[in-house]
């Protein structure tokens, strides 16, 4: 458009005495400013996403300190009450992709859906799995409990995980859980990048998964 308009101005002498110089410094500044704007608009959302995934600013996320044979982790993402079933269904779909040993990242089996109650009587959605992280030859096996619960501090719903070591030595257990939990964090982080249609589909799946769910007994629901 600009080139065409410039040719028309020159051809029909619409601006007498005006010389259109496409290599002038002003043009170069405008082009450079446009490039910078595009780059910044791309990098800033990526920076915000990184800060959300690792709020402390560390370049690499670290495991929380274990409490005996348990790891307790609150993922740093918040959701509305209506989103929560969809988020858990979205996470469960990722676990289903790793329900066979040949799939790669880990082996997740024996998924069970239920709920517990918090101290205020609110329903806390819960899923339990039997998880064997890679590499399988280390012999590490653990029970994973996933909870979706209301967090008063952020006035929203969050997702938490409790990992309980069942087999394997403790050092190996901690080592394999670094990449395992990072993969879960990445999955939850990608929820907001899903289209509204996909989120709605997972929300319907989540409501169906928990529609017939029964309350877990205290000994099954872990320490949360």
MARNUVEX-120666 format. One record per residue (C-alpha): residue in one letter; z, x, y. Coordinates in pm, whole numbers, padded with zeros to 5 digits, always signed. Layout:
<sites>
aZXY
...
</sites>
This chain:
<sites>
x+00000+00000+00000
x+00093+00277+00241
x-00223+00475+00170
x-00439+00164+00208
x-00272+00068+00534
x-00317+00422+00665
x-00689+00421+00583
x-00729+00086+00758
x-00551+00214+01069
x-00774+00521+01085
x-01095+00333+00996
x-01053+00058+01254
x-00866+00271+01512
x-00576+00023+01523
x-00337+00281+01671
x-00538+00498+01909
x-00401+00846+01949
x-00175+00824+01647
x-00230+01094+01383
x-00104+00999+01034
x+00028+01316+00873
x+00135+01255+00510
x+00278+01607+00477
x+00510+01580+00777
x+00879+01664+00747
x+00976+01300+00803
x+00777+01193+00497
x+00935+01467+00288
x+01283+01360+00399
x+01215+00998+00307
x+01084+01098-00037
x+01384+01325-00099
x+01625+01049+00013
x+01459+00804-00228
x+01493+01052-00517
x+01862+01113-00438
x+01928+00739-00419
x+01775+00679-00763
x+01965+00969-00923
x+02300+00867-00770
x+02253+00504-00871
x+02207+00625-01229
x+02486+00882-01242
x+02759+00675-01075
x+02770+00396-01338
x+02774+00665-01608
x+03069+00833-01433
x+03257+00502-01408
x+03196+00436-01780
x+03327+00782-01865
x+03641+00723-01659
x+03694+00393-01838
x+03661+00555-02180
x+03887+00851-02093
x+04108+00741-01800
x+04295+01072-01783
x+03975+01251-01682
x+03975+01478-01987
x+03632+01575-02107
x+03731+01501-02466
x+03957+01220-02575
x+04263+01329-02778
x+04449+01154-03054
x+04786+01002-02964
x+05087+01170-03118
x+05157+01031-03467
x+05482+00855-03545
x+05548+00968-03899
x+05252+00846-04102
x+05134+00606-03830
x+04892+00635-03540
x+04918+00366-03271
x+04639+00332-03020
x+04563+00089-02737
x+04195+00103-02646
x+04146+00122-02265
x+03932-00190-02230
x+04037-00538-02124
x+03887-00878-02203
x+03934-01244-02125
x+04084-01477-02385
x+03744-01634-02453
x+03583-01292-02506
x+03841-01165-02753
x+03708-01331-03074
x+03359-01202-02992
x+03486-00849-02931
x+03665-00843-03266
x+03358-00984-03442
x+03149-00714-03271
x+03389-00447-03399
x+03392-00603-03747
x+03011-00590-03758
x+03038-00215-03702
x+03290-00190-03984
x+03055-00389-04209
x+02781-00135-04144
x+03013+00123-04302
x+03122-00078-04605
x+02936+00148-04849
x+02999+00516-04912
x+02634+00604-04852
x+02637+00469-04494
x+02778+00785-04343
x+03063+00766-04090
x+03342+00617-04303
x+03408+00363-04577
x+03569+00035-04471
x+03669-00220-04733
x+03893-00522-04797
x+03866-00681-04453
x+04120-00957-04402
x+04147-01187-04100
x+04464-01349-03976
x+04708-01360-03687
x+05065-01281-03592
x+05282-01391-03300
x+05405-01179-03012
x+05755-01206-02868
x+05644-01487-02639
x+05491-01685-02923
x+05130-01611-02831
x+04880-01582-03115
x+04768-01223-03178
x+04439-01201-03367
x+04454-00944-03647
x+04217-00776-03894
x+04319-00532-04165
x+04096-00281-04346
x+04121-00013-04608
x+03946+00289-04452
x+03835+00619-04603
x+03704+00852-04330
x+03450+01126-04396
x+03441+01384-04540
x+03540+01197-04853
x+03626+01514-05046
x+03940+01555-04832
x+04085+01254-05012
x+04214+01081-04698
x+04274+00708-04721
x+04443+00481-04469
x+04521+00124-04382
x+04393+00009-04044
x+04530-00291-03859
x+04339-00415-03554
x+04509-00646-03304
x+04375-00843-03011
x+04667-00938-02791
x+04766-01028-02437
x+04888-00732-02230
x+05100-00850-01933
x+05060-00517-01751
x+04686-00575-01705
x+04700-00956-01726
x+04422-00954-01982
x+04362-00916-02354
x+04328-00573-02514
x+04249-00434-02858
x+04486-00203-03042
x+04477-00023-03377
x+04750+00096-03611
x+04650+00352-03875
x+04884+00417-04167
x+04824+00719-04390
x+04819+00632-04760
x+04655+00936-04922
x+04568+01289-04815
x+04766+01559-04637
x+04872+01493-04279
x+04664+01763-04109
x+04345+01640-04277
x+04437+01282-04187
x+04471+01370-03818
x+04151+01577-03820
x+03927+01305-03966
x+04069+01038-03736
x+03948+01212-03420
x+03578+01129-03482
x+03666+00801-03654
x+03859+00662-03357
x+03600+00799-03115
x+03336+00593-03297
x+03553+00280-03257
x+03602+00353-02887
x+03228+00396-02841
x+03167+00065-03017
x+03411-00122-02794
x+03275+00049-02484
x+02925-00075-02569
x+03039-00440-02573
x+02974-00484-02201
x+02619-00353-02238
x+02534-00636-02476
x+02327-00923-02343
x+02497-01256-02270
x+02311-01405-02567
x+02446-01137-02805
x+02798-01174-02669
x+02780-01548-02719
x+02654-01500-03074
x+02945-01269-03158
x+03188-01506-02989
x+03073-01786-03221
x+03102-01551-03520
x+03452-01450-03414
x+03570-01807-03378
x+03432-01881-03724
x+03603-01576-03875
x+03944-01676-03737
x+03904-02054-03776
x+04060-02051-04124
x+04279-01747-04065
x+04640-01771-04173
x+04944-01609-04025
x+05020-01269-04174
x+05376-01217-04299
x+05585-00969-04100
x+05554-00693-04360
x+05175-00724-04352
x+05135-00731-03977
x+05278-00383-03918
x+05506-00279-03635
x+05327-00441-03340
</sites>
